[in-house]
């Protein structure tokens, strides 16, 4: 038996906590996929079940979702593209939900743009060291020193810790207020659905049917 997986007839979903889970469940409800247990704000349960549809749901911190899916504790996960890229787990990315849209960017003071043109060795602060490393080493072929931060990475250039940062940009207002700007865009981001590689084989018909239905629901919304 592989964790909570569908060997017992259930499909198990790991959802990133917060807005991502809320938006995902709203989308699922348009297909008639509901989980009333999850609506109980006082519940201390960790795993929620829809017995009629043989579905299980649990909430996890975003960065943990790809881990649960890779190791088979969940058949399906929903996480931001940034998380999927940073964690780099062995999972299938099967669907772009299109919500939670933002961008992964290189940001910094305007004068730092020159440092990005001439392949100088610079310091890069980021919550996403793997994404930063892949971008600078494999795409820009620029040697950099990457500094992992967990808090407000915008501080990096302001206090002289780093020349630039790699971070998620939604509106850009925080950057602007602190005299920083987007210097280069790495990639667009949004919520994605990922699937365990074994589950895709074992439950192919059920999972591909769900993907098809979700695609149709998303098209109706757009």
C-alpha atoms as one frame of an Amber mdcrd trajectory, in Angstrom:
protein
   0.000   0.000   0.000   1.468   3.357  -1.054   0.518   5.881   1.601  -3.042
   7.085   1.036  -3.053   6.287  -2.641  -5.738   4.827  -4.828  -4.945   1.163
  -4.158  -8.046   1.258  -1.912 -10.213   2.967  -4.536  -9.662   6.533  -3.336
  -7.977   9.367  -5.177  -6.062  11.596  -2.799  -5.454  15.313  -3.369  -2.828
  17.484  -1.670  -3.775  21.149  -1.878  -1.554  24.129  -1.075  -3.015  25.934
   1.943  -4.701  29.320   1.639  -5.999  31.028  -1.495  -4.796  28.175  -3.705
  -6.899  25.572  -1.907  -9.919  27.896  -1.822  -9.785  28.602  -5.559  -9.160
  24.926  -6.368 -12.145  23.752  -4.320 -14.341  26.402  -5.955 -13.291  25.042
  -9.357 -13.932  21.440  -8.269 -17.394  22.419  -7.054 -18.345  23.489 -10.585
 -17.832  19.817 -11.495 -19.894  18.597  -8.553 -16.776  17.587  -6.624 -17.410
  18.751  -3.083 -16.030  18.038   0.354 -18.377  19.379   3.005 -16.011  18.384
   5.808 -13.486  20.970   4.622 -16.002  23.790   5.080 -16.124  23.241   8.834
 -13.760  25.942  10.071 -13.676  24.420  13.569 -12.630  20.978  12.375  -9.265
  19.701  13.576  -9.225  16.954  10.986  -6.189  16.711   8.736  -7.723  14.480
   6.061 -11.160  15.164   4.552 -13.175  12.542   2.705 -15.949  12.477   0.118
 -17.126   8.886   0.476 -19.580   9.067  -2.432 -16.900  10.028  -4.956 -14.094
   8.097  -3.231 -11.943  11.193  -2.860  -9.642  12.329  -0.086  -8.254  15.838
   0.416  -5.607  17.246   2.697  -4.060  20.685   3.032  -0.293  21.132   3.064
   2.244  23.930   2.966   2.872  24.807  -0.672   6.490  23.566  -0.857   5.443
  20.178   0.583   2.779  19.447  -2.046   5.189  18.153  -4.747   6.884  15.974
  -2.104   3.604  14.313  -1.118   2.842  13.707  -4.784   6.272  12.357  -5.754
   6.330   9.872  -2.875   2.762   8.708  -3.430   1.130  10.102  -0.298  -1.127
  11.957  -2.741  -2.145  11.018  -6.264  -2.765  14.615  -7.318  -1.506  17.955
  -6.069  -2.210  21.614  -6.717   0.684  24.029  -6.223   2.122  27.189  -7.697
   4.480  26.833 -10.647   7.173  28.538  -8.525   6.931  25.735  -5.958   7.020
  23.035  -8.628  10.120  24.565 -10.225  11.911  25.119  -6.921  11.219  21.640
  -5.528  11.962  19.917  -8.865  10.219  16.672  -7.905   9.537  13.732 -10.217
   5.875  14.428 -10.995   3.781  15.043 -14.085   2.565  18.613 -14.539  -0.735
  18.146 -16.342  -2.813  21.323 -16.160  -2.474  25.086 -15.783  -5.398  26.362
 -13.708  -4.630  29.933 -14.740  -5.314  31.497 -11.363  -2.745  32.930  -8.971
  -1.015  34.544 -11.939   2.250  36.368 -11.315   5.846  36.370 -12.601   9.219
  35.150 -11.407  11.644  37.986 -12.034  15.119  39.314 -11.448  14.682  42.620
  -9.634  16.942  45.301  -8.268  17.909  48.957  -8.509  17.946  50.310 -12.067
  21.743  50.557 -12.192  22.022  46.788 -11.592  20.726  46.168 -15.131  24.264
  46.746 -16.398  25.564  43.938 -14.157  23.197  41.531 -15.898  24.441  42.492
 -19.350  28.143  41.925 -18.819  28.104  38.542 -17.092  29.842  39.900 -14.036
  29.946  37.796 -10.886  27.149  39.193  -8.739  25.270  38.291  -5.574  21.652
  37.180  -5.903  19.288  36.910  -2.920  16.196  34.722  -3.209  13.685  32.502
  -1.466  14.060  30.351  -4.584  17.760  29.408  -4.807  17.181  26.529  -7.240
  15.209  28.685  -9.678  17.827  31.446  -9.388  20.681  29.014  -9.959  19.026
  27.399 -12.968  18.285  30.781 -14.537  21.721  32.319 -14.092  23.843  29.208
 -14.685  21.859  27.370 -17.364  20.053  30.171 -19.208  22.229  33.256 -18.796
  25.521  31.350 -18.311  26.488  33.850 -15.635  28.347  32.877 -12.493  26.637
  34.228  -9.394  26.703  33.824  -5.626  23.227  32.848  -4.461  22.102  33.820
  -0.975  19.023  32.060   0.417  16.623  34.318   2.303  13.310  33.410   3.896
  11.866  36.857   4.589  11.561  40.104   2.662  14.098  39.601  -0.103  13.621
  43.223  -1.236  15.893  44.124   1.676  18.833  42.384  -0.027  19.840  45.205
  -2.407  18.724  47.912   0.037  21.194  46.866   2.747  24.002  45.784   0.427
  23.555  42.043   0.930  22.975  41.392  -2.773  23.117  43.154  -6.122  19.763
  41.774  -7.291  16.993  39.457  -6.124  14.965  36.688  -7.738  11.394  36.811
  -6.509   7.711  36.597  -7.383   6.201  39.820  -8.711   2.442  40.381  -8.694
   1.743  44.113  -8.976   5.290  45.393  -8.491   4.107  47.989  -5.968   6.432
  46.759  -3.176   9.387  46.997  -5.546   8.427  50.485  -6.662   7.973  51.738
  -3.115  11.515  50.600  -2.298  13.209  52.015  -5.384  13.526  48.647  -7.114
  12.301  47.468 -10.509  11.882  44.336 -12.608  15.106  43.920 -14.569  14.421
  40.596 -16.295  11.468  38.208 -16.388  12.299  34.550 -15.808   8.869  33.001
 -16.404   5.119  33.421 -15.845   3.614  31.619 -12.839   0.182  30.271 -11.928
  -1.446  27.363 -10.107  -0.762  23.964 -11.672  -2.052  20.441 -11.199   0.549
  17.707 -10.744   0.125  13.934 -10.714   2.130  11.075  -9.231   3.821   9.094
 -12.000   2.566   5.692 -10.792  -0.962   6.997 -10.186  -1.087   8.230 -13.778
  -0.600   4.643 -14.917  -2.737   2.912 -12.287  -5.658   5.368 -12.446  -5.156
   6.692 -15.951  -8.811   6.667 -17.028 -10.056   8.347 -13.863  -7.331  11.005
 -13.772  -7.428  11.853 -17.479 -11.231  12.119 -17.219 -10.817  14.589 -14.369
  -8.266  16.619 -16.359 -10.642  16.776 -19.346 -13.533  17.939 -17.151 -11.366
  20.551 -15.440 -10.175  21.878 -18.818 -13.771  22.279 -19.965 -14.698  24.056
 -16.723 -11.752  26.434 -17.091 -12.712  27.220 -20.697 -16.243  28.129 -19.571
 -14.823  30.491 -16.962 -12.499  32.277 -19.395
